[in-house]
């Protein structure tokens, strides 16, 4: 019997079986990951949301695996071919691939050449030649000739001559060898570890596929290809620019004779060249087994595995970037002006109040062709004075720096306005502007002006605004259009859900999209909540949620702790304390002989409480400690404090940059090979992974995250190719000879794929030929990023 599900998951995730068992029970009851992570810590042993999501995903996979295992056992049993040994091997299979390998000989299939040969009675010939290579194949085959004949199922070609007999026998052996699960598994494992992926440009594609030029003559060990490079190669193949093949090192080096795979097949089935009569025929059978049956099949499987792993990594990176963007510091409830920069069509202006409600819009034309700088300043000054604007959010698209300069002039000319400006990512703003949601919210507003509203709101609260946009449209991933869209959407939905619930939302102001992401709700209940709020006014307390149509006890349990009510009947409703724990708080108040208003925020008072005194069968120590933290700082926001980057005056375009300049910028995207930083010149610069820190960096997310304000130095500028190489190591000097990965010659090279870049000369990355030809920081930094799907 296979190992119990709980044991398998516990072993994989390095946690106790009891934790797995308790979590599975909660998930099967319909509990959500955010609820379990926040309010069932004692049950799961403090598993966090990342561990819980991983457990949930693996649970689904293993249950599917067990279902497939049972289906295979049933199928083989029906055929009368299930032996105790085979059943044990199927029970031990730990992956879907292994199960399918074991099932291959028994899987119903279309009539194969081997099956036709068996029907012609040629299996004894195949067995005889394999068992006794001293037999002469042609002589032995003569005994198996038979004329063609007709059966109820159709014509049978018979066995016309010795060649036909031997061909049929060979097909039987080839199929048998190719369906040996242990042999196939060993070959696959060896190739996965040793094979080299070879990429060549397809015929007549050199010009049209120039963006893949780095891969026109390229090779790299399959096991070492990082996700972004794998996805670039696969995209090139999909666009028919590149051809991809797998070869073993001996094939790459041109070693003559049978390769490792053919030798392994021969050894497995007991075939060797001992100059016996049947040896040549048998060795040819082995060769064909590899070249016709197994080689292409395993190559296809390994490239699929490469794609799946690359997609998994790309989705992971995208998820981290989305999380960082959603949890970026909010500017808070302050009147904000949003500017959506444009040149010919003008700069779109929208002013929203401290709750995000639209107050007024305008369009100004400070740039070419009108150049109405003075009039634009006057309009902005009037709007700011009229509505008491505190913040100005400037989109980072076309004409962003010019518009930023306009606002700077306004701030110098009107210091009494006390304005603060910030450049905001426009990613996804156009998607929101044209969405059905935006049309419902602003039916009479021009699409371009809706974008300005979105820009203003995302400065106030990035989380509340970005949840209105499909996560993959935010545009902070690598190759997001190349990965499985179903897997990507599912992963990003989980990220958004965790972020929203981690912060919590104001029940009386939250939009439908924001409420939709709350644990236990969803679109329908979110709409019902807003409708109830519109009809009956603000919710006075959390308990009033139960008056919402179709919102039952289960949905209330899952969602209530993540919904906040400011200024309601109960101060605890403004905190993350779950209503089910209110009696515990009351017990604390009784012991203190104080009211809730005398305790909330009073650390010295709360420190008098012994957490262990309030534990019971339902509430363990982790929950009690969380309650005390909430009483100290009710409704605390886990996001960082708001700060803005100060772009350097006079540095507005690539031509203004000079190597050695020190600048401040905002991280816009983090990939496996480094981080992209907006330094205010309309083109993000790249800080290669090797230039992120003076210490070794395995994952850029260890050092930076999307939205961070960072200090960088310019290393190189390529105006023609619109590229900027940056460093966060202030000791780096521009123009110094640099080795692989952008590090100074003699520096420490990152491990793994960090320093390996594609080569046009065909040298395998990391080879001596590469080491002999140091590249510039700019070239190496962008080698990895050339085909990233931004």
VODOVEX-538401 format. One line per field, with one value per residue (C-alpha): x, y, z. Coordinates in steps of 0.02 Angstrom, whole numbers, padded with zeros to 5 digits. Layout:
<pts>
x <- c(X | ...)
y <- c(Y | ...)
z <- c(Z | ...)
</pts>
This chain:
<pts>
x <- c(00000 | 00060 | 00117 | -00030 | -00064 | -00025 | 00144 | 00192 | 00146 | 00231 | 00391 | 00387 | 00353 | 00460 | 00315 | 00226 | 00090 | -00027 | -00008 | -00048 | -00198 | -00271 | -00245 | -00325 | -00476 | -00494 | -00474 | -00601 | -00723 | -00710 | -00594 | -00490 | -00301 | -00302 | -00425 | -00325 | -00161 | -00229 | -00357 | -00312 | -00127 | -00141 | -00229 | -00099 | 00053 | 00082 | 00090 | 00095 | -00001 | 00142 | 00158 | -00030 | -00045 | 00097 | 00014 | -00152 | -00073 | 00020 | -00137 | -00229 | -00084 | -00069 | -00256 | -00254 | -00104 | -00197 | -00351 | -00245 | -00157 | -00324 | -00384 | -00225 | -00242 | -00423 | -00377 | -00236 | -00346 | -00483 | -00353 | -00308 | -00125 | -00103 | 00028 | 00073 | 00244 | 00168 | 00038 | 00176 | 00275 | 00120 | 00086 | 00263 | 00256 | 00280 | 00243 | 00120 | 00265 | 00319 | 00140 | 00124 | 00291 | 00227 | 00060 | 00134 | 00139 | -00042 | -00118 | -00249 | -00178 | -00211 | -00152 | 00037 | 00164 | 00216 | 00037 | 00018 | 00180 | 00113 | -00046 | 00062 | 00143 | 00315 | 00337 | 00420 | 00548 | 00587 | 00604 | 00716 | 00838 | 00849 | 00876 | 01001 | 01106 | 01195 | 01044 | 01057 | 00916 | 00878 | 00876 | 00768 | 00646 | 00612 | 00506 | 00383 | 00330 | 00145 | 00036 | -00080 | -00257 | -00422 | -00503 | -00670 | -00571 | -00494 | -00347 | -00190 | -00034 | 00044 | 00234 | 00298 | 00483 | 00623 | 00648 | 00465 | 00478 | 00633 | 00557 | 00405 | 00510 | 00611 | 00453 | 00402 | 00569 | 00576 | 00404 | 00452 | 00614 | 00529 | 00396 | 00520 | 00476 | 00641 | 00744 | 00646 | 00659 | 00847 | 00871 | 00762 | 00853 | 01024 | 00977 | 00899 | 01065 | 01189 | 01104 | 01152 | 01019 | 01073 | 00989 | 01013 | 00932 | 00805 | 00835 | 00807 | 00759 | 00916 | 00841 | 00659 | 00711 | 00849 | 00782 | 00836 | 01012 | 01094 | 01024 | 01066 | 01215 | 01198 | 01216 | 01199 | 01179 | 00993 | 01004 | 01082 | 00966 | 00879 | 00693 | 00703 | 00825 | 00721 | 00565 | 00660 | 00721 | 00548 | 00472 | 00600 | 00553 | 00367 | 00395 | 00492 | 00651 | 00749 | 00769 | 00803 | 00883 | 00953 | 01120 | 01232 | 01409 | 01482 | 01368 | 01416 | 01600 | 01578 | 01627 | 01600 | 01506 | 01348 | 01310 | 01275 | 01088 | 01109 | 01239 | 01121 | 00976 | 01087 | 01152 | 00977 | 00912 | 01072 | 01131 | 01316 | 01428 | 01513 | 01522 | 01377 | 01261 | 01115 | 01219 | 01216 | 01028 | 01000 | 01115 | 01021 | 00861 | 00935 | 00988 | 00815 | 00735 | 00832 | 00824 | 00645 | 00554 | 00636 | 00751 | 00621 | 00496 | 00616 | 00678 | 00499 | 00466 | 00623 | 00587 | 00412 | 00487 | 00604 | 00454 | 00353 | 00495 | 00530 | 00345 | 00340 | 00488 | 00422 | 00254 | 00342 | 00441 | 00286 | 00193 | 00330 | 00329 | 00140 | 00145 | 00276 | 00175 | 00012 | 00095 | 00186 | 00176 | 00009 | 00012 | -00148 | -00309 | -00252 | -00326 | -00229 | -00208 | -00172 | -00081 | -00081 | 00057 | 00039 | 00116 | 00001 | -00158 | -00114 | -00093 | -00251 | -00287 | -00401 | -00422 | -00492 | -00536 | -00459 | -00577 | -00538 | -00699 | -00678 | -00691 | -00639 | -00549 | -00456 | -00340 | -00186 | -00063 | 00107 | 00207 | 00222 | 00140 | 00045 | 00181 | 00054 | 00167 | 00100 | -00082 | -00051 | 00030 | -00118 | -00243 | -00148 | -00129 | -00316 | -00362 | -00240 | -00301 | -00485 | -00478 | -00333 | -00229 | -00086 | -00013 | 00022 | 00038 | 00125 | 00111 | 00279 | 00236 | 00273 | 00315 | 00326 | 00487 | 00428 | 00267 | 00367 | 00464 | 00299 | 00245 | 00415 | 00393 | 00220 | 00291 | 00426 | 00303 | 00168 | 00257 | 00103 | 00015 | 00133 | 00127 | 00218 | 00244 | 00279 | 00299 | 00180 | 00184 | 00052 | 00056 | -00121 | -00200 | -00257 | -00330 | -00434 | -00484 | -00563 | -00639 | -00822 | -00791 | -00722 | -00868 | -00990 | -00898 | -00874 | -00999 | -00985 | -00797 | -00675 | -00567 | -00406 | -00469 | -00513 | -00328 | -00284 | -00408 | -00326 | -00153 | -00210 | -00294 | -00148 | -00038 | -00166 | -00186 | -00100 | -00187 | -00364 | -00337 | -00234 | -00359 | -00472 | -00349 | -00319 | -00155 | -00063 | -00102 | 00000 | 00154 | 00287 | 00329 | 00448 | 00372 | 00199 | 00120 | 00222 | 00169 | 00010 | -00121 | -00227 | -00083 | -00030 | -00205 | -00227 | -00059 | -00085 | -00261 | -00186 | -00058 | -00190 | -00302 | -00161 | -00114 | -00291 | -00328 | -00159 | -00198 | -00386 | -00516 | -00637 | -00809 | -00897 | -00789 | -00717 | -00762 | -00836 | -00668 | -00583 | -00719 | -00717 | -00541 | -00590 | -00586 | -00756 | -00841 | -00822 | -00905 | -01086 | -01075 | -00964 | -01099 | -01232 | -01130 | -01111 | -01296 | -01346 | -01229 | -01302 | -01480 | -01458 | -01307 | -01142 | -01128 | -01134 | -01043 | -00979 | -01129 | -01237 | -01152 | -01269 | -01413 | -01335 | -01429 | -01353 | -01212 | -01222 | -01128 | -00986 | -00951 | -00961 | -00835 | -00711 | -00726 | -00768 | -00592 | -00528 | -00664 | -00640 | -00770 | -00701 | -00804 | -00932 | -01023 | -00877 | -00695 | -00641 | -00727 | -00586 | -00456 | -00403 | -00476 | -00605 | -00781 | -00770 | -00632 | -00728 | -00773 | -00588 | -00560 | -00706 | -00626 | -00466 | -00565 | -00651 | -00484 | -00417 | -00580 | -00570 | -00672 | -00612 | -00573 | -00458 | -00359 | -00342 | -00173 | -00113 | 00041 | 00079 | -00095 | -00094 | 00077 | -00005 | -00101 | -00033 | -00072 | -00070 | -00216 | -00334 | -00294 | -00421 | -00470 | -00523 | -00396 | -00212 | -00065 | -00032 | -00209 | -00202 | -00036 | -00110 | -00257 | -00141 | -00040 | -00201 | -00256 | -00088 | -00104 | -00280 | -00295 | -00108 | -00056 | 00086 | 00140 | 00293 | 00287 | 00263 | 00416 | 00456 | 00609 | 00690 | 00740 | 00892 | 00860 | 00917 | 00921 | 00766 | 00823 | 00952 | 01068 | 01080 | 01155 | 01342 | 01440 | 01478 | 01320 | 01237 | 01048 | 00893 | 00763 | 00617 | 00625 | 00493 | 00524 | 00629 | 00684 | 00798 | 00943 | 00926 | 00814 | 00747 | 00751 | 00658 | 00783 | 00671 | 00735 | 00589 | 00693 | 00721 | 00901 | 00956 | 01051 | 01122 | 01110 | 01298 | 01287 | 01147 | 01258 | 01438 | 01388 | 01337 | 01155 | 01063 | 00892 | 00870 | 00715 | 00832 | 00895 | 00758 | 00574 | 00459 | 00423 | 00584 | 00672 | 00856 | 01020 | 01111 | 01265 | 01268 | 01395 | 01360 | 01235 | 01191 | 01079 | 01060 | 00992 | 00902 | 00994 | 01067 | 01177 | 01168 | 01246 | 01194 | 01374 | 01444 | 01623 | 01598 | 01688 | 01618 | 01725 | 01822 | 01855 | 01717 | 01700 | 01548 | 01391 | 01454 | 01573 | 01745 | 01878 | 01935 | 01776 | 01668 | 01555 | 01376 | 01335 | 01207 | 01141 | 01172 | 01327 | 01289 | 01231 | 01194 | 01337 | 01336 | 01499 | 01426 | 01530 | 01439 | 01407 | 01536 | 01664 | 01844 | 01807 | 01684 | 01803 | 01937 | 01826 | 01767 | 01613 | 01556 | 01440 | 01303 | 01319 | 01322 | 01181 | 01065 | 01118 | 01003 | 00864 | 00862 | 00706 | 00618 | 00432 | 00403)
y <- c(00000 | 00178 | 00282 | 00374 | 00545 | 00634 | 00548 | 00592 | 00775 | 00787 | 00714 | 00830 | 00988 | 00943 | 00964 | 00846 | 00726 | 00799 | 00971 | 00899 | 00802 | 00954 | 01066 | 00941 | 00931 | 01121 | 01133 | 00994 | 01087 | 01237 | 01345 | 01469 | 01484 | 01662 | 01610 | 01455 | 01551 | 01691 | 01609 | 01426 | 01436 | 01317 | 01188 | 01189 | 01219 | 01396 | 01356 | 01518 | 01560 | 01508 | 01337 | 01315 | 01355 | 01235 | 01101 | 01133 | 01120 | 00960 | 00887 | 00910 | 00833 | 00682 | 00651 | 00655 | 00538 | 00415 | 00424 | 00387 | 00246 | 00165 | 00185 | 00100 | -00043 | -00068 | -00068 | -00196 | -00303 | -00306 | -00368 | -00509 | -00455 | -00381 | -00474 | -00442 | -00378 | -00257 | -00198 | -00162 | -00061 | 00040 | 00073 | 00137 | 00256 | 00433 | 00533 | 00533 | 00505 | 00346 | 00282 | 00309 | 00220 | 00068 | 00072 | 00089 | -00100 | -00120 | 00040 | 00011 | 00079 | 00080 | -00071 | -00051 | -00133 | -00241 | -00296 | -00341 | -00442 | -00535 | -00575 | -00646 | -00763 | -00682 | -00661 | -00833 | -00779 | -00620 | -00717 | -00848 | -00724 | -00624 | -00780 | -00863 | -00746 | -00900 | -00925 | -00861 | -00734 | -00768 | -00957 | -00946 | -00825 | -00946 | -01051 | -00908 | -00870 | -00877 | -00812 | -00665 | -00706 | -00623 | -00624 | -00553 | -00403 | -00371 | -00419 | -00493 | -00467 | -00627 | -00646 | -00639 | -00672 | -00680 | -00491 | -00463 | -00591 | -00509 | -00335 | -00392 | -00475 | -00316 | -00212 | -00329 | -00310 | -00122 | -00099 | -00213 | -00120 | 00050 | 00000 | -00057 | 00069 | 00051 | 00072 | 00224 | 00302 | 00277 | 00350 | 00500 | 00533 | 00522 | 00639 | 00762 | 00771 | 00758 | 00817 | 00978 | 01085 | 01142 | 01292 | 01338 | 01469 | 01400 | 01422 | 01599 | 01664 | 01763 | 01932 | 01910 | 01825 | 01947 | 01968 | 01788 | 01817 | 01764 | 01589 | 01564 | 01455 | 01413 | 01267 | 01243 | 01094 | 01060 | 01051 | 01225 | 01328 | 01463 | 01491 | 01656 | 01581 | 01423 | 01524 | 01630 | 01473 | 01396 | 01557 | 01557 | 01380 | 01419 | 01565 | 01446 | 01549 | 01420 | 01232 | 01144 | 00973 | 00875 | 00789 | 00697 | 00760 | 00617 | 00666 | 00850 | 00803 | 00690 | 00525 | 00382 | 00222 | 00189 | 00320 | 00297 | 00274 | 00135 | 00049 | 00060 | -00017 | -00158 | -00195 | -00193 | -00326 | -00429 | -00384 | -00371 | -00381 | -00549 | -00586 | -00709 | -00727 | -00629 | -00494 | -00368 | -00388 | -00367 | -00215 | -00134 | -00167 | -00075 | 00070 | 00085 | 00073 | 00227 | 00325 | 00285 | 00246 | 00321 | 00464 | 00585 | 00533 | 00569 | 00729 | 00790 | 00743 | 00830 | 00990 | 00986 | 00964 | 01110 | 01215 | 01166 | 01208 | 01371 | 01417 | 01374 | 01487 | 01627 | 01619 | 01620 | 01776 | 01860 | 01820 | 01897 | 02056 | 02070 | 02046 | 02182 | 02300 | 02266 | 02289 | 02448 | 02591 | 02683 | 02873 | 02863 | 02961 | 03125 | 03228 | 03178 | 03240 | 03109 | 03158 | 03041 | 03117 | 03136 | 03243 | 03282 | 03227 | 03325 | 03279 | 03210 | 03276 | 03202 | 03258 | 03134 | 03165 | 03071 | 02923 | 02913 | 02997 | 03096 | 03284 | 03363 | 03327 | 03431 | 03415 | 03525 | 03545 | 03594 | 03497 | 03500 | 03552 | 03679 | 03711 | 03795 | 03787 | 03944 | 03899 | 03722 | 03788 | 03903 | 03760 | 03647 | 03786 | 03822 | 03638 | 03616 | 03770 | 03733 | 03554 | 03571 | 03443 | 03368 | 03239 | 03238 | 03067 | 03069 | 02920 | 02852 | 02837 | 02950 | 03130 | 03079 | 03174 | 03329 | 03323 | 03294 | 03454 | 03546 | 03495 | 03543 | 03717 | 03725 | 03678 | 03813 | 03945 | 03899 | 03841 | 03883 | 03733 | 03615 | 03483 | 03316 | 03235 | 03053 | 02957 | 02809 | 02654 | 02660 | 02470 | 02410 | 02583 | 02573 | 02400 | 02471 | 02624 | 02519 | 02391 | 02363 | 02408 | 02580 | 02607 | 02569 | 02683 | 02828 | 02804 | 02985 | 03001 | 02987 | 02830 | 02930 | 03028 | 02866 | 02824 | 02983 | 02934 | 02763 | 02842 | 02955 | 02814 | 02694 | 02820 | 02833 | 02644 | 02532 | 02376 | 02445 | 02508 | 02366 | 02232 | 02307 | 02248 | 02069 | 02026 | 01970 | 02139 | 02229 | 02185 | 02147 | 01971 | 01889 | 01796 | 01804 | 01776 | 01617 | 01521 | 01425 | 01560 | 01447 | 01413 | 01596 | 01659 | 01534 | 01577 | 01765 | 01754 | 01670 | 01809 | 01944 | 01854 | 01839 | 02022 | 02088 | 01982 | 02018 | 02204 | 02195 | 02311 | 02442 | 02362 | 02529 | 02598 | 02446 | 02420 | 02262 | 02206 | 02228 | 02137 | 01998 | 01953 | 01934 | 01755 | 01671 | 01803 | 01810 | 01919 | 01880 | 01911 | 02064 | 02140 | 02097 | 02183 | 02343 | 02340 | 02317 | 02460 | 02576 | 02536 | 02534 | 02645 | 02597 | 02435 | 02478 | 02317 | 02154 | 02057 | 02159 | 02065 | 01921 | 02031 | 02030 | 01921 | 01745 | 01782 | 01636 | 01579 | 01497 | 01651 | 01759 | 01648 | 01653 | 01840 | 01936 | 01948 | 02031 | 02164 | 02323 | 02447 | 02616 | 02710 | 02572 | 02502 | 02394 | 02454 | 02275 | 02282 | 02397 | 02265 | 02094 | 02009 | 01884 | 01900 | 01720 | 01780 | 01928 | 01827 | 01802 | 01990 | 02017 | 01897 | 02000 | 02160 | 02081 | 02033 | 02209 | 02286 | 02408 | 02452 | 02416 | 02600 | 02601 | 02452 | 02475 | 02549 | 02545 | 02435 | 02455 | 02394 | 02249 | 02191 | 02149 | 02006 | 01828 | 01750 | 01573 | 01613 | 01633 | 01477 | 01337 | 01196 | 01319 | 01459 | 01416 | 01525 | 01588 | 01658 | 01738 | 01820 | 01886 | 01958 | 02050 | 02121 | 02184 | 02266 | 02358 | 02418 | 02383 | 02367 | 02392 | 02401 | 02281 | 02392 | 02506 | 02694 | 02800 | 02884 | 02947 | 02941 | 03105 | 03101 | 03205 | 03376 | 03391 | 03203 | 03177 | 03065 | 02933 | 03062 | 03152 | 03001 | 02988 | 02838 | 02866 | 02965 | 02921 | 02926 | 02881 | 02770 | 02653 | 02465 | 02425 | 02240 | 02101 | 01952 | 01805 | 01895 | 02064 | 02214 | 02349 | 02525 | 02681 | 02825 | 02949 | 02936 | 02840 | 02681 | 02571 | 02528 | 02352 | 02309 | 02137 | 02011 | 02021 | 02210 | 02210 | 02189 | 02165 | 01993 | 01843 | 01851 | 01693 | 01774 | 01962 | 01962 | 01939 | 02117 | 02217 | 02213 | 02303 | 02480 | 02499 | 02667 | 02629 | 02720 | 02667 | 02713 | 02719 | 02598 | 02608 | 02687 | 02625 | 02759 | 02670 | 02511 | 02605 | 02515 | 02568 | 02461 | 02510 | 02450 | 02463 | 02436 | 02610 | 02543 | 02485 | 02593 | 02626 | 02561 | 02436 | 02271 | 02156 | 01969 | 01860 | 01929 | 02108 | 02079 | 02158 | 02042 | 01927 | 01950 | 01811 | 01738 | 01697 | 01513 | 01426 | 01519 | 01695 | 01726 | 01618 | 01714 | 01655 | 01666 | 01698 | 01605 | 01440 | 01425 | 01343 | 01472 | 01451 | 01375 | 01432 | 01521 | 01631 | 01664 | 01720 | 01856 | 01974 | 02072 | 02243 | 02262 | 02323 | 02178 | 02048 | 02127 | 02127 | 01958 | 01873 | 02000 | 02018 | 01914 | 01937 | 01956 | 02125)
z <- c(00000 | -00035 | 00113 | 00196 | 00122 | 00285 | 00299 | 00120 | 00142 | 00311 | 00238 | 00087 | 00187 | 00338 | 00460 | 00580 | 00517 | 00648 | 00568 | 00398 | 00463 | 00551 | 00399 | 00280 | 00394 | 00394 | 00205 | 00177 | 00289 | 00171 | 00275 | 00175 | 00183 | 00256 | 00392 | 00438 | 00438 | 00550 | 00663 | 00676 | 00720 | 00868 | 00760 | 00620 | 00729 | 00664 | 00478 | 00379 | 00220 | 00105 | 00187 | 00185 | 00000 | -00040 | 00064 | -00023 | -00195 | -00152 | -00074 | -00238 | -00336 | -00221 | -00221 | -00411 | -00406 | -00295 | -00405 | -00559 | -00465 | -00427 | -00606 | -00670 | -00545 | -00598 | -00782 | -00764 | -00651 | -00783 | -00907 | -00788 | -00786 | -00612 | -00512 | -00329 | -00385 | -00512 | -00386 | -00260 | -00388 | -00434 | -00249 | -00227 | -00376 | -00310 | -00468 | -00612 | -00733 | -00642 | -00641 | -00829 | -00859 | -00763 | -00852 | -01028 | -01069 | -01014 | -01078 | -01213 | -01374 | -01558 | -01658 | -01665 | -01781 | -01634 | -01606 | -01790 | -01778 | -01626 | -01719 | -01858 | -01730 | -01729 | -01540 | -01522 | -01654 | -01557 | -01394 | -01473 | -01550 | -01388 | -01283 | -01399 | -01509 | -01579 | -01692 | -01870 | -01889 | -02073 | -02049 | -01894 | -01979 | -02122 | -02006 | -01980 | -02157 | -02197 | -02339 | -02325 | -02269 | -02226 | -02054 | -01994 | -01932 | -02103 | -02211 | -02132 | -02237 | -02171 | -02170 | -02347 | -02319 | -02191 | -02194 | -02150 | -02010 | -01937 | -01953 | -01856 | -01722 | -01705 | -01680 | -01539 | -01450 | -01479 | -01399 | -01255 | -01220 | -01236 | -01108 | -00975 | -00838 | -00743 | -00902 | -00961 | -00788 | -00784 | -00958 | -00917 | -00754 | -00838 | -00979 | -00858 | -00766 | -00912 | -01072 | -01158 | -01241 | -01414 | -01496 | -01680 | -01789 | -01912 | -02097 | -02162 | -01989 | -01947 | -01989 | -01939 | -01776 | -01730 | -01553 | -01521 | -01591 | -01429 | -01454 | -01638 | -01592 | -01409 | -01292 | -01104 | -00986 | -00970 | -00781 | -00768 | -00879 | -00773 | -00796 | -00892 | -01019 | -01037 | -01075 | -01201 | -01291 | -01291 | -01357 | -01497 | -01542 | -01535 | -01654 | -01768 | -01755 | -01655 | -01662 | -01497 | -01475 | -01328 | -01340 | -01220 | -01192 | -01297 | -01442 | -01426 | -01427 | -01580 | -01497 | -01619 | -01581 | -01480 | -01350 | -01166 | -01191 | -01320 | -01211 | -01062 | -01159 | -01222 | -01047 | -00975 | -01097 | -01103 | -01279 | -01318 | -01470 | -01450 | -01637 | -01627 | -01778 | -01703 | -01616 | -01762 | -01780 | -01594 | -01582 | -01726 | -01629 | -01480 | -01592 | -01666 | -01494 | -01442 | -01604 | -01655 | -01494 | -01341 | -01393 | -01458 | -01323 | -01179 | -01263 | -01276 | -01094 | -01031 | -01127 | -01055 | -00881 | -00917 | -00970 | -00816 | -00697 | -00788 | -00780 | -00596 | -00562 | -00672 | -00583 | -00415 | -00463 | -00533 | -00373 | -00265 | -00370 | -00365 | -00176 | -00158 | -00267 | -00176 | -00007 | -00058 | 00065 | 00054 | 00060 | 00160 | 00166 | 00091 | -00050 | -00205 | -00383 | -00517 | -00676 | -00826 | -00936 | -01122 | -01259 | -01404 | -01313 | -01157 | -00975 | -00896 | -00720 | -00587 | -00406 | -00279 | -00098 | 00049 | 00019 | -00167 | -00223 | -00384 | -00359 | -00524 | -00687 | -00817 | -00965 | -00982 | -01127 | -01057 | -01188 | -01377 | -01486 | -01378 | -01247 | -01131 | -00979 | -00894 | -00921 | -00857 | -00699 | -00670 | -00690 | -00572 | -00443 | -00448 | -00425 | -00282 | -00192 | -00219 | -00157 | -00033 | -00125 | -00024 | -00143 | -00329 | -00412 | -00582 | -00700 | -00758 | -00943 | -01091 | -01040 | -00857 | -00820 | -00912 | -00811 | -00652 | -00693 | -00715 | -00540 | -00470 | -00545 | -00466 | -00295 | -00309 | -00367 | -00240 | -00080 | 00023 | -00056 | 00038 | -00100 | -00103 | -00272 | -00317 | -00479 | -00485 | -00594 | -00729 | -00750 | -00781 | -00773 | -00953 | -00920 | -00777 | -00878 | -01014 | -00894 | -00860 | -00678 | -00725 | -00843 | -00703 | -00582 | -00706 | -00849 | -00909 | -00890 | -01035 | -01031 | -01021 | -00871 | -00782 | -00793 | -00698 | -00562 | -00548 | -00535 | -00393 | -00298 | -00314 | -00224 | -00084 | -00067 | -00196 | -00131 | -00142 | -00320 | -00394 | -00344 | -00478 | -00611 | -00665 | -00576 | -00732 | -00814 | -00681 | -00785 | -00654 | -00712 | -00833 | -00981 | -00904 | -01075 | -01104 | -00948 | -00915 | -00894 | -00784 | -00664 | -00667 | -00629 | -00487 | -00408 | -00423 | -00355 | -00201 | -00184 | -00196 | -00072 | 00054 | 00034 | 00052 | 00205 | 00281 | 00279 | 00308 | 00232 | 00293 | 00281 | 00259 | 00118 | 00026 | -00156 | -00228 | -00302 | -00133 | -00037 | -00167 | -00111 | 00072 | 00134 | 00124 | 00017 | -00173 | -00305 | -00263 | -00076 | -00104 | -00214 | -00085 | 00052 | -00048 | -00097 | 00086 | 00135 | 00003 | 00058 | 00247 | 00280 | 00361 | 00459 | 00645 | 00693 | 00620 | 00680 | 00560 | 00418 | 00454 | 00391 | 00216 | 00092 | 00076 | 00198 | 00319 | 00472 | 00374 | 00267 | 00425 | 00515 | 00370 | 00331 | 00489 | 00559 | 00401 | 00395 | 00495 | 00558 | 00612 | 00743 | 00762 | 00913 | 00969 | 00964 | 00934 | 00764 | 00708 | 00748 | 00682 | 00836 | 00772 | 00844 | 00906 | 01024 | 01096 | 01253 | 01285 | 01278 | 01395 | 01518 | 01509 | 01540 | 01689 | 01764 | 01737 | 01796 | 01651 | 01497 | 01322 | 01288 | 01441 | 01375 | 01187 | 01145 | 01325 | 01322 | 01507 | 01552 | 01429 | 01491 | 01658 | 01576 | 01578 | 01406 | 01475 | 01591 | 01443 | 01344 | 01332 | 01214 | 01079 | 01097 | 01112 | 01158 | 00978 | 00965 | 01137 | 01094 | 00931 | 01028 | 01147 | 01001 | 00923 | 01085 | 01087 | 00907 | 00842 | 00654 | 00629 | 00447 | 00401 | 00256 | 00269 | 00291 | 00135 | 00057 | -00117 | -00230 | -00279 | -00462 | -00504 | -00578 | -00758 | -00787 | -00892 | -01036 | -01076 | -01155 | -00987 | -00900 | -00872 | -00804 | -00621 | -00583 | -00417 | -00425 | -00327 | -00408 | -00382 | -00411 | -00543 | -00570 | -00496 | -00600 | -00565 | -00648 | -00562 | -00533 | -00648 | -00577 | -00636 | -00625 | -00715 | -00894 | -00973 | -00980 | -00829 | -00791 | -00743 | -00586 | -00623 | -00481 | -00459 | -00430 | -00300 | -00149 | -00092 | -00028 | -00133 | -00185 | -00237 | -00261 | -00297 | -00187 | -00038 | -00069 | -00156 | -00191 | -00311 | -00250 | -00151 | -00160 | -00193 | -00223 | -00383 | -00483 | -00673 | -00747 | -00934 | -01052 | -01226 | -01302 | -01468 | -01387 | -01247 | -01108 | -00942 | -00828 | -00644 | -00483 | -00302 | -00248 | -00233 | -00241 | -00422 | -00549 | -00725 | -00867 | -00760 | -00847 | -00790 | -00799 | -00820 | -00740 | -00731 | -00585 | -00586 | -00655 | -00517 | -00417 | -00351 | -00484 | -00432 | -00427 | -00535 | -00686 | -00623 | -00727 | -00876 | -01027 | -01203 | -01328 | -01513 | -01540 | -01483 | -01325 | -01184 | -01046 | -00911 | -01032 | -01046 | -01209 | -01118 | -00975 | -01096 | -01168 | -01029 | -01078 | -01024 | -00877 | -00994 | -01115 | -00978 | -00878 | -01025 | -01094 | -00971 | -00992 | -01182 | -01208 | -01043 | -01069 | -00995)
</pts>
